[in-house]
Structures are given as structure tokens and as C-alpha cells.
Amino acid sequence: MTFLLIGLLAAAPSVAHLVGTAPSQSSGSYGGRLSVVPVDARTTRTTSGSGRVTATLEGGRLRVEGTFEGTHTPVTGAEIRQAPPGRRGGPLLATLDASGGTKGRIQGTVRLSAAQRDALTRGDLYVLVRTGGNPEGEIRGWLLPPGWTGTGGPSEGTGGSR
């Protein structure tokens, strides 16, 4: 029995890489709601708007499309960033085309690395929409996989997206 236990402990480091992380997903659909960023005393009167965003991953390419309306001032740009849900900042992954003033469309395509695809499947990529009045961002929304539960991935059998 002692030899069996020692053998198992000795083998643990050599099999640890097999347990690691799952391979990155190469296709799927994602979506989210665009809503106002957290506000402070300075931005509470100048922050408004809402929208929807969808994304489709095919191979390593992510196609993002969305609509927005009701921003306080005209939209000046949009981008994809990486951060866990509810947190701001994180690295800039890509800029997106945004048009239409205070009501319009967002679109763009970006090639994602394996690590960025893993972040996408965890729900760690979001779209940030900038405006003239809020150049640091007025509305944002995370690209979430169907059935995302906030626990690092989709749950079994929930269907739909949040």
C-alpha cells in the first residue's frame, strides 16, 4: 500500500499538465446587454444609454455586431477589452467601428489568440462604447456564452444567454 501511494505521488507532477486547462473553443455564439458603466458624482448626469451586442466565433475570428441608443452624447468609438465581468480596464484587444451619433451600430472582426478565446469562453471579454462626453466609456457589456452562470463557464442545460 505504501509503494502504491508513493507511486501515485511521484506520478502526480507528470500528469498535472493533462488536467490543466481545456483547449480553447474555436466556434460559438456569444451575446450581452450594453448598459451604463458605474457612475460617480461627476458622471452621473452625463451617463446614459443601452443596447445589445452579439458575437460569433468561427475558427480564430470573432465577428461582433451590436446596436445602441440613448447615449448622452454621440458615440466616438467602441472596443473589445478583457476583464472579468463587472470589472473595468484590462487590455485593449481590438477597436470596433461605431456609427450613428447617440443611436447606431457597432461592428467589427478580430482574430483571437488561444488565450483570448479561453477568456471569451470564461466570459472575460467585453465591449466598451466611448462617447464625446464620456471618453473613458459610457456603456459596456460582456460577451457571454449561452447559459453563462458567472462561475467561469456555461452551466449544463440552461440554454439561452444572459
N, C-alpha and C positions, 0 to 999 in steps of 0.2 A: 504494500500500500504506500509506503514512504517513497519507494522508487517511482511509482506512478505519479504521485503528487509533484515530486521534483522534476520529472519529465515534462509534466504539463506546464509548470512554472518556467522551465527553460525554453519551452516552445512558444510561450506567450509573445515575446518580442518579435519572433519571426512571422507570426500570423497577424500581428496587430495591423499591418498595412492592408490586410484583406478586409478588415472591419471598417476602417477609415470612413471616407465619405462616399456616397453613392455617385456614380458617374453623372455628369451634367446632362440635363434634358436637352434634346435637340428640336423639339416641337411642342406646341401647346398654345392655348389661348389664355389671356390674362385681361383683367379689367379693373376699373376703380372709379370712384367718385371724386371729382375735384371739389374741394371746399376751402374755405379761408384758412390761412395759416394762423397760428396763435398770434394774438394781438397784445399790444401794451398800450399805455396811456397815450403815446404819440401816434400809434397807427389805428386805434380803434375806430375813428371816424372816417378813415380812408381805406378801409379794407372790406371788400365785399366780392361776391361772385360765386359761381358754381359751375359744374359741368360734369362730363363723363369722358373717360378715356378707355380705349381698348388697345390691346397689343397682340400680335400673332408672331410666334417664334417658329421659323422654318429653317432648319439647318442651324447656322450660327447667326442668322439675320433676324432682327426684331423690327417689325413694322408697327408703328404707333400711330393711332388716329384718335381724334377727340374733338369735342365741342365745348365751348364755354360761353357764359353770358353773365351780365351784371357786374363786371369789374368796375371799380370806382373810376379808373382812368384807362385809356387804351392800352392794350397789351403790346409789349415791346419785344417779347421773346419767350421761348419755352425751352426746357432742357430735361434730360434724364439724369438723375443723381442716384447715388447708392447710400442708403442708411436704413436701419431697422424702422419698422412702422412707428410713427409718432415722433421720430427724431428728425431734426433738420440738419442740413450740412451734408457732409460726405462728399466723396469725389464726384466731379462732373464727368459723366460718361459720354454725353452727346448733346448737341443743340438740335432743336426741332424747329420746323417752320411754323410760325403762328401768324394768322391774318385775321383782320376783321374789326379792329377797334375794341369796343367793350363787349362785343358778341362776335364769335367767329370760330375758326377751326385751328386745330393743331395736327401736324403730321410730320412723319419722318421715318427713316430706316437707318438702323445702326447694326454693325457687326459686333457681336458679343464674344468675349473670350469664354473659355470654360468656367473660369471663376465667376465671371459676370452672369453666366447662365445659371450657375448654382445660386447666386444671390437672387436672381429673378424667381427661381422656384421656391426660395425661402420667403419671398415677399419683401425683399430688401431693396427693390428699385422703385423710384417714384418720379412723377412728372411734376415739375415746378413751373408755374406760369408767372412771368415778371410783367409789371406794368410801369408806366411813367411815374405814377405816384408811389409805387412800392417796388423799387428796382431790385430788392432782395427777394421778392416773391410775394404774390397776393393770394394765389390759390395753388393747391397741390393735391396730389392723390397717388396712392401706392398702386402699383401694378400687381394685383393679387391673383393667384391661381384659383380655379374653381374649387369651392369647398374649403378655402383657407380658413383656419381656425385661430391663427395667432400663436400657434405652438411650433412654428418653424416649418410648416408644410400643410398640405391638404389633409383633411380627415376622410376616412373611408365612407363612401356612400352618401355624402351630403349634397352633391350636385350643385349647380348654381354658383354664383360668385357674390362676394360681399362688396 
